[in-house]
Amino acid sequence: MALGFVLVSFGHYEPGGDDFPGRIAHTVFLLRNYGVSEYLGLSDEFMSKAVDSGIAYLITTQSILVVIALWATIAMAGSEDRPDKTRIIHAVMIYVGFNMMVSFALLTIKTAALLWFCYGALQGRKTAPVLGSEKRRFPVRARPQGRLEPSTASIRLGDPAEA
């Protein structure tokens, strides 16, 4: 988000355009004009203007505290015990940062379903699968030579008097 403020300040982006620079400028413009009540989620003054800005919309509807909690949960809840888990956490953080500057699609089913499925599925696995490393759970046993003895638990059919 700091990068967005730098780009708007030094890149002279103007809010209003329906392109990436215009949406970033719109977000920065909104956040600069927010007061304490907007940051605490107590005001709906900028609600209609914040629809095209994910972070501003989330702050307006929830509060800056919820945004910080969401960011911290995404960043710290996942385990980084394997390189692929670390990569997905970093990728999600970059995606969330860029996406929330221009849209609140992160909160909709369009992108959130696949994103959180991949994030959660990878976090749930204990080991990474390696092609060709799958072993059989039960070893194949050779058939015994000779006559098979019946099991003591087998059901005998025939005359009930013999039992």
HUJO-V666812 format. One record per backbone hydrogen bond with DSSP energy under -1.0 kcal/mol. NH is the residue of the N-H (numbers start at 1). CO is the residue of the C=O. E is the energy in kcal/mol with one decimal. If there is no record, write none. Layout:
NH_CO_E ; NH_CO_E
This chain:
5_1_-1.8 ; 6_2_-2.2 ; 7_3_-2.8 ; 8_4_-2.3 ; 9_5_-2.3 ; 10_6_-2.9 ; 11_7_-2.1 ; 23_19_-2.5 ; 24_20_-2.2 ; 25_21_-2.4 ; 26_22_-2.0 ; 27_23_-2.3 ; 28_24_-2.5 ; 29_25_-2.6 ; 30_26_-2.4 ; 31_27_-2.7 ; 32_28_-2.2 ; 33_29_-1.3 ; 39_35_-2.1 ; 40_36_-1.7 ; 41_38_-1.2 ; 42_37_-2.9 ; 47_44_-1.1 ; 50_46_-2.1 ; 53_50_-1.6 ; 55_100_-3.2 ; 57_53_-2.3 ; 58_54_-2.6 ; 59_55_-2.3 ; 60_56_-2.5 ; 61_57_-2.6 ; 62_58_-2.3 ; 64_39_-3.1 ; 67_63_-1.7 ; 68_64_-2.3 ; 69_65_-2.3 ; 70_66_-2.8 ; 71_67_-2.5 ; 72_68_-2.7 ; 73_69_-2.3 ; 74_70_-2.3 ; 75_71_-2.3 ; 76_72_-2.7 ; 77_73_-2.2 ; 86_82_-1.9 ; 87_83_-2.4 ; 88_84_-2.0 ; 89_85_-2.1 ; 90_86_-2.3 ; 91_87_-2.7 ; 92_88_-2.6 ; 93_89_-2.2 ; 94_90_-2.3 ; 95_91_-2.6 ; 96_92_-3.0 ; 97_93_-2.3 ; 98_94_-2.5 ; 99_95_-2.9 ; 100_96_-2.6 ; 102_99_-1.1 ; 103_99_-2.1 ; 107_104_-1.8 ; 108_105_-1.7 ; 112_108_-1.8 ; 115_111_-2.0 ; 116_112_-2.8 ; 117_113_-1.8 ; 118_114_-2.4 ; 119_115_-2.3 ; 120_116_-2.5 ; 121_117_-2.9 ; 122_118_-2.0 ; 123_119_-1.8 ; 124_120_-1.6 ; 133_130_-2.2 ; 154_151_-1.2 ; 162_159_-1.1
